[in-house]
Amino acid sequence: MGLPPKHPEAPWRNFYGRTKGKTLKPAQERDLAEVLPRVHLEGVDWDENPDRAPLDMSWLEGRELWLEVGFGGGEHLVAQATANPDVALIGCEPFLNGVAMLLGKLRREGISNVRVHPGDARDLFDVLPEGGVAKAFLLYPDPWPKARHHRRRFVTPEHLAPLHRCLAPGAEFRVATDIPDYVRQTLEEVPSAGFTWHVSGPSDWREPWGDWHRTRYESKALREGRIPHYLTFSRNA
């Protein structure tokens, strides 16, 4: 099973790289075939919802909604879902191997408060209810290090404006990255998109959040001598 191709009516440039890596293990193939249909967020894909009708959010059952843009291997998403059983979470990830890794974790842990979109997070932005997301995470996004590719980064107006629409006033938006220039661009672009950076001193970007769960990407960054940065914003009213 692969990811759906980008719909021609979604003419944006990708803010992520490859969508598939090493050959999947048989257990991962089974999870894609058996677990994904149970947790797949219906109504997001362009082919199944060409008119971009609003999503049916009845599955929330009154719970607060959080969103993770690009969950990687799912370590952080699973930790948040486990620690916050009264919250519903949506995880988006275009990398098929990462999706398979998350599905295995959901199955083994018996987690039921997560829905998955195995694709681009921007597929959600026009079908989620306005102001419906209470917290969002952007953790170790693709850095696009070459200057000519900086416009592909998530922290640009074409991505931040629709994210702003989906977040509730006052909603928290967390960004973690180990790339200094990504920090620079984040601090330039995110406040301009209608967010407030919450900072009172160096510890606010040097120390992780109290409920932080280290991802595989952060572990790699630390092994290679790069310094994580933790940036906290809130959506302005």
C-alpha positions in Angstrom: 0.0 0.0 0.0 1.4 3.4 -0.9 0.4 7.0 -0.3 -2.1 8.7 -2.5 -0.5 11.1 -5.1 -0.9 14.8 -4.7 -4.2 15.9 -6.3 -3.8 18.4 -9.2 -6.1 20.8 -7.4 -3.6 21.0 -4.6 -0.8 22.9 -6.4 1.6 23.5 -3.5 5.2 22.6 -3.4 6.2 19.9 -0.9 7.7 20.9 2.4 9.0 17.4 2.9 11.4 15.1 1.0 10.9 11.4 0.1 7.7 9.5 0.9 9.2 6.0 1.1 12.4 4.5 2.4 13.5 1.0 3.0 11.4 -2.0 2.1 8.7 -2.5 4.7 8.7 -5.5 7.0 5.8 -8.0 6.7 4.5 -6.8 10.1 4.5 -3.3 8.8 2.7 -4.3 5.7 0.0 -6.0 7.8 -0.3 -2.8 9.9 -0.9 -0.7 6.8 -3.5 -3.2 5.6 -5.3 -3.8 8.9 -4.6 -1.0 11.4 -4.6 2.0 9.0 -8.2 1.5 7.9 -9.3 1.7 11.5 -7.5 4.9 12.3 -7.5 6.6 8.9 -9.0 10.1 9.1 -11.9 9.9 6.6 -12.7 12.7 4.2 -9.3 14.3 3.9 -8.0 12.8 0.6 -8.8 15.0 -2.4 -10.0 12.0 -4.5 -12.6 11.0 -1.9 -13.6 14.6 -1.1 -13.1 16.7 -4.3 -15.6 19.3 -3.1 -13.6 19.8 0.1 -16.6 19.3 2.4 -16.0 19.8 6.1 -14.8 16.8 8.0 -17.2 14.8 10.1 -15.7 15.5 13.6 -18.3 13.5 15.6 -15.5 11.0 16.5 -14.1 13.7 18.8 -17.0 13.0 21.2 -16.4 16.4 22.9 -12.6 15.9 23.3 -10.1 18.7 22.6 -8.2 18.2 19.3 -4.5 18.4 18.9 -2.5 18.1 15.6 1.0 16.9 14.8 2.4 18.0 11.5 4.8 15.3 10.4 5.0 12.8 13.2 8.1 11.0 11.9 8.3 7.6 13.6 5.4 8.5 16.0 7.3 8.5 19.3 6.0 11.9 20.4 2.5 11.4 19.1 2.2 8.1 21.0 3.6 9.6 24.2 1.1 12.5 24.0 -1.8 10.2 23.3 -0.9 8.0 26.2 -0.4 10.8 28.6 -3.6 12.6 27.5 -6.3 10.0 27.0 -9.1 12.6 27.2 -7.6 14.4 24.2 -8.0 13.4 20.5 -5.0 13.7 18.2 -4.5 13.8 14.5 -1.1 12.9 13.1 0.0 13.7 9.6 3.0 12.1 7.9 3.7 11.6 4.2 6.6 9.2 4.8 5.2 5.7 4.4 7.8 4.0 6.6 7.0 6.5 9.4 3.3 5.8 9.1 4.0 2.1 9.4 6.1 2.6 12.5 3.3 4.6 14.2 0.7 2.0 13.3 2.7 -0.7 15.0 3.0 1.5 18.2 -0.8 2.2 18.2 -1.5 -1.5 17.8 0.9 -2.6 20.5 -0.2 0.1 23.0 -3.9 -0.3 22.3 -4.2 3.5 21.7 -7.6 4.6 20.5 -7.5 8.4 20.6 -5.4 9.0 17.5 -6.5 9.4 13.9 -3.9 9.3 11.0 -3.7 11.1 7.7 -0.9 9.4 5.8 -0.1 12.4 3.7 0.4 16.2 3.6 -1.0 18.1 6.6 -2.2 20.8 4.3 -4.9 18.4 3.0 -6.6 19.0 6.4 -6.5 22.7 6.6 -9.4 23.5 4.3 -11.7 20.8 5.7 -11.0 21.1 9.5 -13.4 23.4 11.4 -12.2 26.9 11.8 -10.6 27.3 15.2 -11.1 23.6 15.9 -7.5 22.7 16.9 -6.3 23.5 20.5 -2.6 22.6 20.1 -0.3 21.9 17.2 3.2 20.5 16.9 5.9 20.9 14.3 8.8 18.8 15.4 12.1 18.5 13.5 10.6 19.3 10.1 12.6 18.8 6.9 15.2 21.6 7.1 15.6 22.3 3.4 19.1 23.6 4.1 19.8 25.2 0.6 18.8 28.8 0.4 16.9 28.2 -2.8 14.7 25.7 -1.0 13.9 27.8 2.1 10.5 28.6 0.5 9.7 24.9 0.9 9.9 25.0 4.7 6.7 24.8 6.6 7.3 28.1 8.4 6.3 30.2 5.4 3.1 32.2 4.9 1.5 29.7 2.5 1.5 27.1 5.3 1.2 29.2 8.4 -1.9 31.1 7.2 -4.1 28.0 6.8 -2.7 26.6 10.1 -3.7 29.8 11.8 -7.2 29.4 10.5 -7.5 25.9 12.0 -6.1 26.8 15.4 -8.4 28.2 18.2 -7.5 31.7 19.5 -4.9 31.2 22.2 -4.0 27.7 20.9 -0.4 26.6 21.5 1.9 26.0 18.5 5.2 24.2 19.3 8.2 24.1 17.0 11.3 22.0 17.7 14.3 22.1 15.4 18.1 21.6 15.6 18.8 23.9 12.6 19.8 27.5 13.5 18.6 28.9 10.2 15.2 27.2 10.7 15.0 28.9 14.1 15.8 32.2 12.4 13.1 31.8 9.8 10.6 30.5 12.3 11.1 33.6 14.5 10.7 35.8 11.5 7.7 34.2 9.9 5.5 32.7 12.7 4.9 36.0 14.6 4.1 37.7 11.2 1.4 35.0 10.6 -0.5 36.0 13.7 1.3 34.2 16.5 3.0 35.4 19.7 6.3 33.9 20.8 6.3 33.1 24.5 9.8 33.8 25.8 11.2 35.4 28.9 14.8 34.0 28.8 17.2 31.6 27.2 15.7 28.6 29.0 12.5 29.0 27.1 14.2 27.9 23.9 17.0 25.8 25.3 15.0 23.5 27.6 12.3 21.2 26.3 8.7 21.3 27.4 7.7 19.5 30.6 5.8 16.8 28.7 8.4 16.5 26.0 9.2 13.1 24.6 12.4 12.8 22.6 12.1 11.7 19.0 14.5 9.7 16.9 15.4 12.9 15.0 16.4 14.7 18.2 18.5 11.7 19.3 20.3 11.8 16.0 20.8 15.6 16.2 22.3 15.2 19.7 24.6 12.4 18.5 25.8 14.6 15.7 26.5 17.6 18.0 23.5 19.8 17.0 21.6 21.8 19.6 17.8 21.4 19.8 15.7 24.6 20.1 12.2 24.6 21.5 9.9 27.5 20.5 6.4 28.1 21.9 3.9 30.3 20.2 0.2 30.9 20.7 -2.3 32.0 18.0 -3.5 35.6 18.4 -7.2 36.2 18.6 
